[in-house]
Amino acid sequence: MLWMKECIQPLLQELDDRENSSTHSLLTVCGGQCYNDLRKATHALAASQSSSPYVDILQTLIDTSHEHMRSASSHSVLMVWRRLYTDASIVKALLKLNVSTALLSISILDRAIIVAGGADDDRLDLVISIISKIQSTFSLNSSFTPAYPTTARNEQDIQLPTATRHVPEFSAPPSFLTFQEKYSAHPFVVRNYASDWPAMQDHPWCLSRYLRSISGRGRVVPVEVGKDYRMDSWNQCFMDWDTFLDSLDFIDQPVQESDDVIYMAQHDLMKQFPALRSDIRVPDYVYTSLQSSEYPDYRPPGNEEKLIINSWLGPKGTVSPAHTDPYYNLYVQVVGRKTVWLASPTVSPDMHSFCVVSTSSNSEEYIMPKSASLSTGNTSRVDVFETEREYEDFYRNVVPHAMSVTLEAGDMLFFPPGWWHAMRSEATSFSVSMWF
């Protein structure tokens, strides 16, 4: 296939030029052995040689780079290992490619996007282009005729016993300056904010047919298996996108409720499926320069956009336990309903977070569930969606100040960094968060 040689030409040119900055970094950080193995495999692909001697070598490069990504000493070092992971994945996927392995090759490339972020914009574009070419070559695409489904809104909020206040609501979004000067310190909801987004019009995310059409076959996504990530039974895995969609109840795909909870949470799905990015409209609020008096450690995201967009898709009953995030958040409900619980950072002493650090001699220090790590120190032990009064100080000091709201499709919720928040899906739910 001619397009394969065209796709790997940039890799060959870089690897053959030791003065190239990327190649020099590869040699310096990863070493000559990694460089030579990748270069030989890439030349074998260009020469249409047998893949047998190289597939295992490339998998070793992928595994090695993954391990080093976890322990990288700096961002620049991390990016070199990400580049090696991505390039080895590209070459392996193309070396293995034939009619019987096309889906496997696509999954290898998807993992490069999920695990390594595609390395950088150029490599990400290359990976997405290769996936598209594989799907076209082996007829793995599906079409979609624009549709305008209608969904009824249920305007009644679900009352939570752990919240006594309601999140303030607006029927129209505040102006940019009004938001910056008056409303950026506390949560609020704008009802129907996203009702004119393509995702709710002619590119409806509430139809599984549309979501399959923008991805094509063979794609994989990271999912969480289990109702609550605080539980020992909870785990993460990769899952075929079509299989994941099969498990969800959509307008065009009624599915009975299941005890198995599979949730795609906090994932940059738009990096994998760029068409989805055109289906939303990023509010101007994300370009506001803000400082938080309640969360003095606030810093905007470190990427070039200073913006992180994640997708959240799962069935009824999916729960994100009470936790905090370090960014301002614009959270848009695109499909389904979701109940949200919120409380100010000032209640943190009574939230019983997983990681408790205290100098008191009789205090609990670093109390963690068996499956938890220090990264879950921003998560509360309190289940705000249950009525058991296990923590009396929570009910005494937090509940009188906590607030809640039920988001309908099209609603946008804003809340500042450091605010405790928990979420529960009341139906199949597809949401977008924008951290800034």
TILUMDREN-670061 format. One record per residue (C-alpha): x, y, z; residue in three letters. Coordinates in pm, 1 decimal, decimal comma, padded with zeros to 6 digits. Each point is the difference from the previous one (the first is absolute). Example, Ala and Ser with C-alpha at 12.3 -4.5 7.8 and 13.67 -1.06 7.14 Angstrom:
<rs>
u v w aa
01230,0 -00450,0 00780,0 Ala
00137,0 00344,0 -00066,0 Ser
</rs>
This chain:
<rs>
u v w aa
00000,0 00000,0 00000,0 Met
00159,4 00320,7 -00122,2 Leu
-00151,1 00214,4 00273,8 Trp
00189,2 -00198,5 00265,1 Met
00336,9 00100,3 -00143,9 Lys
-00115,4 00360,1 -00026,4 Glu
-00106,8 -00002,8 00366,4 Cys
00331,4 -00128,2 00134,0 Ile
00214,1 00226,3 -00216,7 Gln
00021,5 00269,6 00273,0 Pro
00117,5 -00263,9 00249,7 Leu
00266,1 -00128,9 -00238,6 Leu
00131,9 00346,6 -00074,6 Gln
00030,6 00083,7 00368,7 Glu
00159,5 -00330,9 00099,6 Leu
00255,5 00019,0 -00281,2 Asp
00103,4 00351,0 00103,8 Asp
00193,7 -00015,7 00325,7 Arg
00021,1 00379,6 00002,5 Glu
-00377,8 00026,0 00012,4 Asn
-00104,3 00131,3 00342,9 Ser
-00252,8 -00279,3 00057,6 Ser
00249,9 -00268,2 -00097,8 Thr
00269,3 00157,7 00216,1 His
-00239,7 -00001,1 00297,1 Ser
-00089,5 -00363,4 -00068,7 Leu
00366,9 -00098,7 00001,8 Leu
00076,5 00206,9 00309,9 Thr
-00298,0 -00102,0 00213,9 Val
-00089,2 -00349,7 -00122,3 Cys
00341,2 -00123,3 -00108,9 Gly
00154,1 -00146,2 -00312,9 Gly
-00166,8 -00340,4 00033,5 Gln
-00352,2 00145,5 -00004,9 Cys
00094,8 00225,7 -00289,9 Tyr
00151,6 -00282,1 -00205,2 Asn
-00292,6 -00235,9 00064,9 Asp
-00255,0 00260,7 -00106,7 Leu
00201,1 00101,5 -00306,9 Arg
00048,8 -00358,9 -00120,6 Lys
-00369,4 -00081,4 00042,9 Ala
-00103,3 00315,7 -00185,2 Thr
00231,3 -00079,6 -00291,0 His
-00135,1 -00356,1 -00007,7 Ala
-00351,1 00141,3 -00029,7 Leu
00105,8 00233,8 -00281,0 Ala
00161,3 -00292,6 -00183,7 Ala
-00309,5 -00221,2 00050,3 Ser
00207,9 -00258,6 00184,4 Gln
-00147,2 -00269,6 00222,5 Ser
-00132,2 00135,1 00328,7 Ser
00092,2 -00310,0 00202,0 Ser
00343,5 00109,7 00127,2 Pro
-00119,6 00345,0 00101,8 Tyr
-00344,0 -00025,5 00163,7 Val
00137,5 -00124,2 00333,6 Asp
00281,1 00257,0 -00010,0 Ile
-00252,3 00279,3 -00054,0 Leu
-00217,4 -00128,2 00284,3 Gln
00305,9 00010,7 00225,5 Thr
00054,7 00362,7 -00103,4 Leu
-00364,1 00077,4 00080,1 Ile
00022,5 -00167,1 00342,1 Asp
00333,4 00164,0 00079,8 Thr
-00119,4 00347,1 -00094,6 Ser
-00317,8 -00046,8 00204,5 His
00203,0 -00084,2 00309,6 Glu
00226,5 00301,3 -00048,1 His
-00299,4 00228,3 -00055,9 Met
-00115,5 -00081,7 00352,4 Arg
00331,2 00103,9 00154,0 Ser
00113,4 00279,2 -00234,2 Ala
00207,3 00260,3 00182,8 Ser
-00124,8 00295,2 -00205,6 Ser
-00260,5 00095,5 -00257,4 His
00258,8 00003,0 -00279,3 Ser
00113,8 -00353,3 00087,1 Val
-00362,3 -00113,8 00020,0 Leu
-00066,8 00134,2 -00349,5 Met
00292,6 -00198,9 -00145,8 Val
-00130,6 -00325,9 00146,6 Trp
-00349,1 00086,3 -00123,0 Arg
00145,0 00050,6 -00345,7 Arg
00170,4 -00340,4 00010,9 Leu
-00322,4 -00165,2 00120,3 Tyr
-00194,9 00161,7 -00284,4 Thr
00252,5 -00070,0 -00276,0 Asp
00044,1 -00363,5 00105,9 Ala
-00379,9 -00037,3 00004,6 Ser
-00031,9 00147,4 -00350,2 Ile
00262,6 -00234,2 -00144,8 Val
-00138,6 -00304,7 00181,5 Lys
-00358,0 00073,4 -00109,9 Ala
00105,9 00032,7 -00364,4 Leu
00232,8 -00301,5 00005,3 Leu
-00286,9 -00217,9 00123,4 Lys
-00261,7 00150,9 -00230,8 Leu
-00204,0 -00228,0 -00223,8 Asn
-00367,0 -00076,0 -00051,2 Val
-00015,3 -00227,7 00306,1 Ser
00192,3 00231,6 00234,5 Thr
-00137,8 00341,7 -00099,9 Ala
-00203,2 00037,6 00319,9 Leu
00301,3 -00098,1 00210,7 Leu
00218,0 00256,1 -00177,9 Ser
-00256,9 00271,2 00070,6 Ile
-00006,6 -00093,9 00368,8 Ser
00381,0 00024,0 00017,7 Ile
-00019,2 00352,4 -00140,5 Leu
-00284,5 00096,6 00233,9 Asp
00210,6 -00104,4 00297,4 Arg
00275,0 00231,0 -00122,7 Ala
-00250,7 00286,5 00016,8 Ile
-00138,0 -00102,1 00339,9 Ile
00326,5 -00089,4 00173,6 Val
00247,2 00237,1 -00166,3 Ala
-00234,4 00272,6 -00119,9 Gly
00124,6 -00051,2 -00353,7 Gly
00333,8 00152,6 00117,2 Ala
-00059,1 00341,2 -00162,6 Asp
-00241,5 00162,8 -00243,3 Asp
00188,5 -00116,0 -00310,8 Asp
00016,6 -00361,9 00113,1 Arg
-00359,1 00010,0 00124,1 Leu
-00116,3 00118,8 -00341,7 Asp
00203,7 -00279,0 -00160,0 Leu
-00150,3 -00267,0 00227,0 Val
-00354,9 00120,8 -00066,3 Ile
00072,3 00012,7 -00372,9 Ser
00130,1 -00358,3 00000,7 Ile
-00307,7 -00121,6 00188,9 Ile
-00220,8 00170,5 -00258,1 Ser
00193,4 -00156,0 -00289,0 Lys
-00023,1 -00348,2 00153,4 Ile
-00375,0 00040,3 00046,2 Gln
-00041,8 00119,2 -00359,3 Ser
00220,7 -00275,5 -00142,2 Thr
-00186,1 -00278,0 00181,0 Phe
-00352,6 00153,6 -00012,9 Ser
-00027,0 00059,2 00374,1 Leu
-00188,9 00330,7 -00020,1 Asn
-00371,2 00063,9 00047,9 Ser
-00216,3 00287,5 -00120,0 Ser
-00251,9 00215,6 00183,4 Phe
-00291,5 00200,9 -00131,8 Thr
-00051,9 00322,0 00199,8 Pro
-00284,8 -00033,2 00246,9 Ala
-00171,5 00230,6 00247,0 Tyr
-00127,8 -00216,7 00286,3 Pro
-00211,5 00161,0 00268,2 Thr
00040,5 -00079,0 00367,6 Thr
-00231,9 00116,9 00274,9 Ala
00145,1 00198,6 00289,3 Arg
-00085,6 -00089,8 00357,3 Asn
00030,8 00330,5 00182,5 Glu
-00039,7 -00142,4 00351,5 Gln
00319,2 -00018,2 00205,8 Asp
00071,9 -00312,6 00200,0 Ile
00029,2 00095,5 00366,4 Gln
00298,3 -00136,2 00190,9 Leu
-00007,6 -00047,8 00379,5 Pro
00361,6 00119,1 00015,7 Thr
-00061,1 00344,3 -00153,2 Ala
-00228,3 00276,8 00123,7 Thr
00064,6 00261,0 -00266,6 Arg
-00060,5 00027,4 -00372,6 His
00261,3 00102,9 -00254,2 Val
-00089,4 00348,5 -00133,2 Pro
-00145,8 -00009,6 -00351,2 Glu
-00001,3 00232,5 -00300,0 Phe
-00226,8 -00024,1 -00301,1 Ser
00261,6 00185,7 -00208,0 Ala
00379,7 -00000,2 00039,8 Pro
00159,6 00298,3 00178,7 Pro
00218,2 00223,0 -00213,8 Ser
00374,3 -00061,2 -00005,8 Phe
00074,3 00296,6 00228,8 Leu
-00289,7 -00075,3 00232,8 Thr
00123,3 -00356,7 00036,1 Phe
00354,6 00115,1 00068,8 Gln
-00091,4 00268,0 00251,8 Glu
-00308,5 -00140,7 00172,1 Lys
-00070,4 -00369,2 -00054,0 Tyr
00335,7 -00179,3 -00029,7 Ser
00036,8 -00071,7 00372,4 Ala
-00305,1 -00223,8 00044,0 His
-00185,8 -00272,4 -00192,2 Pro
-00288,9 00076,3 -00231,7 Phe
-00203,2 -00173,4 -00271,5 Val
-00107,9 00135,7 -00337,5 Val
-00301,0 -00196,5 -00116,5 Arg
-00013,1 -00101,5 -00368,9 Asn
00341,1 00157,2 -00061,1 Tyr
00105,3 -00263,0 -00256,5 Ala
-00337,7 -00058,6 -00163,4 Ser
00127,7 00138,7 -00332,4 Asp
00322,6 -00202,3 -00004,9 Trp
00029,2 -00239,2 -00296,7 Pro
00030,3 -00276,6 00262,9 Ala
-00364,5 00068,5 00083,9 Met
-00117,2 00077,1 -00352,5 Gln
00104,2 -00166,7 -00327,7 Asp
00296,2 -00186,9 00156,5 His
-00191,8 -00148,8 00291,8 Pro
00208,4 -00169,0 00267,8 Trp
-00319,2 -00161,1 00129,6 Cys
00001,4 -00234,7 -00301,9 Leu
00240,6 -00293,2 00005,2 Ser
-00006,7 -00002,4 -00381,9 Arg
00162,9 00340,7 -00009,0 Tyr
00266,8 -00090,5 00255,9 Leu
00089,3 -00309,5 -00203,2 Arg
00011,9 00198,7 -00323,7 Ser
00259,0 00251,5 00123,7 Ile
00230,5 -00273,6 00127,7 Ser
-00014,3 -00281,5 -00252,1 Gly
00059,7 -00359,1 00105,7 Arg
00289,9 -00133,8 00202,3 Gly
00038,7 00285,8 00247,2 Arg
00074,7 -00056,8 00368,4 Val
-00050,1 00226,2 00302,2 Val
00106,5 -00011,9 00366,0 Pro
-00282,2 -00085,3 00240,7 Val
-00053,6 -00044,4 00370,4 Glu
-00169,3 -00321,4 00110,2 Val
-00188,7 00030,0 00326,7 Gly
-00243,1 00241,3 00160,0 Lys
00246,9 00193,4 00215,4 Asp
00377,1 00044,8 -00031,9 Tyr
00031,1 -00009,8 00379,6 Arg
-00087,2 -00371,6 -00001,4 Met
00257,2 -00279,0 -00018,4 Asp
-00197,3 -00168,7 -00280,2 Ser
00036,9 00304,9 -00225,7 Trp
00246,4 -00020,9 -00288,8 Asn
00087,2 00150,9 -00338,0 Gln
00044,1 -00157,1 -00341,0 Cys
-00014,6 00064,0 -00372,8 Phe
-00326,9 -00085,8 -00172,4 Met
-00117,7 -00009,8 -00357,7 Asp
-00195,8 00321,4 -00062,8 Trp
-00284,6 -00183,5 -00174,9 Asp
-00027,6 -00249,4 00286,2 Thr
-00009,4 00284,2 00250,7 Phe
-00274,9 00177,1 -00195,1 Leu
-00193,3 -00328,9 -00016,8 Asp
-00022,8 00004,8 00380,6 Ser
-00169,0 00341,9 00014,7 Leu
-00363,3 00102,4 -00035,4 Asp
-00045,1 00248,3 -00287,5 Phe
-00308,2 00137,3 -00175,6 Ile
00072,7 -00220,6 -00301,7 Asp
00126,4 -00291,4 00210,0 Gln
-00212,5 -00089,5 00304,4 Pro
00195,7 -00215,2 00244,1 Val
-00116,4 -00150,5 00327,3 Gln
00180,0 00107,8 00314,5 Glu
00289,8 -00218,6 00107,5 Ser
00176,7 -00051,6 00330,3 Asp
00329,9 00048,8 -00181,3 Asp
00108,1 00363,4 00005,6 Val
00242,1 00096,5 -00277,5 Ile
00097,6 00365,5 -00010,9 Tyr
00221,4 00201,2 -00232,7 Met
00115,2 00271,6 00239,4 Ala
00231,6 00299,4 -00034,2 Gln
00117,0 -00097,7 -00346,9 His
00105,0 00229,0 -00285,0 Asp
-00229,4 -00173,3 -00248,3 Leu
00024,2 00292,6 -00240,7 Met
00369,3 -00069,6 -00045,8 Lys
-00096,4 -00344,0 -00130,9 Gln
-00309,8 00113,8 -00189,3 Phe
00069,5 00356,6 -00120,8 Pro
-00344,4 00025,8 -00161,1 Ala
-00149,4 00028,4 00348,5 Leu
00197,3 00319,6 00061,3 Arg
-00202,8 00170,0 -00273,0 Ser
-00320,4 -00101,8 00176,4 Asp
00057,2 00223,2 00303,7 Ile
00060,3 00370,4 00058,4 Arg
00259,9 00098,0 00259,4 Val
-00136,6 00290,3 00209,9 Pro
00200,9 00322,3 00005,7 Asp
00013,3 -00031,1 00379,3 Tyr
00296,4 -00238,8 -00031,4 Val
00214,5 00290,4 -00122,1 Tyr
-00059,8 00201,3 00316,4 Thr
00298,9 00073,4 00221,7 Ser
-00111,9 -00100,6 00349,7 Leu
00142,2 -00044,6 00348,3 Gln
-00166,3 -00198,4 00277,4 Ser
00006,6 00133,4 00356,5 Ser
-00139,0 -00331,2 00129,5 Glu
00259,5 -00204,3 -00190,1 Tyr
00327,1 00197,3 00001,6 Pro
00194,5 -00284,5 -00166,0 Asp
-00200,1 00039,9 -00320,6 Tyr
00198,3 -00006,0 -00323,4 Arg
-00153,6 -00033,9 -00347,6 Pro
00074,0 -00318,9 -00196,3 Pro
00355,8 -00014,4 -00128,7 Gly
-00079,0 -00076,1 -00363,7 Asn
00016,4 00260,1 -00275,9 Glu
-00375,6 00063,1 00001,0 Glu
-00011,3 00011,0 00381,0 Lys
-00311,4 -00209,2 -00044,7 Leu
-00076,1 -00369,1 00058,7 Ile
-00314,0 -00145,4 -00158,3 Ile
-00113,7 -00341,6 00121,5 Asn
-00298,1 -00219,0 -00081,2 Ser
-00208,9 -00206,9 00240,7 Trp
-00232,7 -00270,4 -00133,3 Leu
-00175,6 -00268,6 00198,8 Gly
-00327,4 -00166,4 00099,6 Pro
-00260,5 00089,3 00258,1 Lys
00137,3 -00036,8 00351,6 Gly
00356,6 00100,1 -00080,5 Thr
00147,4 00185,5 00297,5 Val
00300,0 00227,6 00041,2 Ser
00052,1 00026,3 00377,9 Pro
00057,5 00334,5 00167,8 Ala
00342,2 00133,6 -00096,7 His
00182,1 00319,4 -00094,1 Thr
00181,4 00110,7 -00315,9 Asp
00262,0 00275,1 -00029,0 Pro
-00162,8 00189,6 -00290,3 Tyr
-00300,0 00214,3 -00082,1 Tyr
-00259,1 -00223,7 -00162,3 Asn
-00268,3 00057,2 -00262,2 Leu
-00199,7 -00322,0 -00003,5 Tyr
-00254,4 -00048,4 -00278,9 Val
-00262,5 -00272,5 00004,3 Gln
-00054,3 -00105,4 -00362,7 Val
-00202,5 -00321,5 00037,9 Val
-00215,0 -00118,8 00289,5 Gly
-00034,4 00128,4 00356,0 Arg
00257,0 00027,3 00276,8 Lys
-00037,7 00100,5 00365,0 Thr
00289,6 00203,8 00138,6 Val
00093,1 00064,9 00364,8 Trp
00228,3 00295,9 00081,3 Leu
00169,5 00150,5 00305,2 Ala
00255,8 00275,1 00053,2 Ser
00369,4 -00070,5 00076,5 Pro
-00066,2 00143,3 00347,0 Thr
-00171,2 -00326,9 00101,9 Val
00308,8 -00210,8 -00076,3 Ser
00082,0 -00079,7 00366,8 Pro
-00330,3 -00188,3 00027,9 Asp
00010,1 -00183,4 -00334,9 Met
00207,1 -00295,7 00128,1 His
00231,7 -00013,3 -00297,7 Ser
00188,9 -00320,4 -00072,5 Phe
00334,5 00158,1 00079,6 Cys
-00004,9 00164,8 00343,2 Val
00318,8 00169,4 00111,0 Val
00013,4 00128,4 00355,8 Ser
00260,5 00062,7 00267,8 Thr
-00236,4 -00111,1 00275,4 Ser
00132,3 -00302,8 00185,3 Ser
-00334,2 -00178,9 -00001,6 Asn
-00098,7 00083,9 -00356,0 Ser
-00019,4 -00230,0 -00298,5 Glu
00280,8 00065,2 -00246,8 Glu
-00017,9 -00093,8 -00367,3 Tyr
-00300,5 -00222,4 00050,2 Ile
-00060,7 -00165,2 -00334,6 Met
-00218,2 -00283,0 -00125,4 Pro
00196,8 -00298,7 -00123,5 Lys
-00032,0 00095,0 -00365,4 Ser
00061,2 00373,0 00041,3 Ala
00311,2 00204,1 -00056,4 Ser
00106,9 00345,4 00111,7 Leu
-00155,6 00137,7 -00316,9 Ser
-00345,5 -00063,0 00151,4 Thr
00062,5 00237,3 00291,4 Gly
-00250,3 00238,1 -00157,4 Asn
-00283,8 -00251,5 00045,4 Thr
-00245,0 -00019,8 00290,1 Ser
-00100,5 -00312,1 00190,7 Arg
-00350,6 00142,3 00038,6 Val
-00259,7 -00132,5 -00244,1 Asp
-00206,6 00312,1 -00061,6 Val
-00265,8 -00195,8 -00190,2 Phe
-00081,0 -00227,5 00294,6 Glu
-00190,1 00077,5 00320,5 Thr
00215,4 -00190,5 00248,3 Glu
00123,5 00245,0 00263,4 Arg
00341,3 -00155,8 00053,0 Glu
00177,9 00335,1 00031,7 Tyr
-00189,1 00228,9 00236,8 Glu
00238,5 00293,0 -00045,5 Asp
-00074,6 -00012,1 -00373,3 Phe
-00373,4 00029,1 00064,1 Tyr
00054,2 00267,4 00263,0 Arg
00253,5 00219,0 -00182,9 Asn
-00027,1 -00075,7 -00372,5 Val
-00362,2 -00079,7 -00083,7 Val
-00135,3 00345,2 00103,8 Pro
00233,9 00161,7 -00255,8 His
-00006,0 -00261,1 -00279,2 Ala
-00202,7 00051,3 -00316,4 Met
-00131,8 -00220,7 -00278,1 Ser
-00152,7 00016,4 -00346,3 Val
-00125,9 -00243,2 -00262,8 Thr
00140,4 00079,5 -00342,6 Leu
-00211,9 -00062,7 -00308,3 Glu
00130,3 -00041,1 -00353,9 Ala
00127,9 00339,8 -00112,9 Gly
00069,5 00140,7 00347,7 Asp
00340,3 00140,5 00097,0 Met
00135,9 00000,2 00355,4 Leu
00289,7 00219,5 00110,9 Phe
00199,5 -00043,6 00319,9 Phe
00341,2 00126,2 00119,7 Pro
00311,3 -00202,3 00089,9 Pro
00011,2 -00183,0 00329,9 Gly
-00377,1 -00037,3 00027,1 Trp
-00115,1 -00341,9 00112,7 Trp
-00229,1 -00159,9 -00255,4 His
-00166,4 -00336,2 -00054,1 Ala
-00207,3 -00115,5 -00295,9 Met
-00255,8 -00271,4 -00067,2 Arg
-00151,0 -00085,3 -00338,7 Ser
-00379,3 -00031,6 00001,0 Glu
-00000,8 -00147,5 -00353,3 Ala
00255,7 -00072,0 -00270,2 Thr
00214,5 00309,9 00030,1 Ser
00247,6 00170,4 -00232,6 Phe
00172,6 00306,3 00145,7 Ser
00290,0 00227,7 -00089,0 Val
00222,0 00170,5 00256,4 Ser
00220,5 00295,7 -00083,6 Met
00273,7 00065,1 00255,0 Trp
00165,3 00339,6 -00022,6 Phe
</rs>
